Amino acid sequence: MYLKDKLHGDLIEILDTGALFDPCREEVTGRMHAGEEMQDPAGFAKAGLVFPSGEALPRCWVDPKYRS
């Protein structure tokens, strides 16, 4: 799955989708797709990610208290 970095607009390949769907995790492991060489995996804050269309992540992915 690919998401976009809000600040730079670069695509991020999400390597751990389980962490992405877990609202208690604030960071996900991914690989930035910018430049010609494959980047090393790194941690990315969910708050800085959006879908490639620019749409925000679902609240149930980022807020552990989304039901209240």
Secondary structure, 3 states (H helix, E strand, C coil): CEEEECCCCCEEEECCHHHHHCCCCCEEEEEEECCCCCCCCEEEEHHHEECCCCCECCHHHHCCCCCC
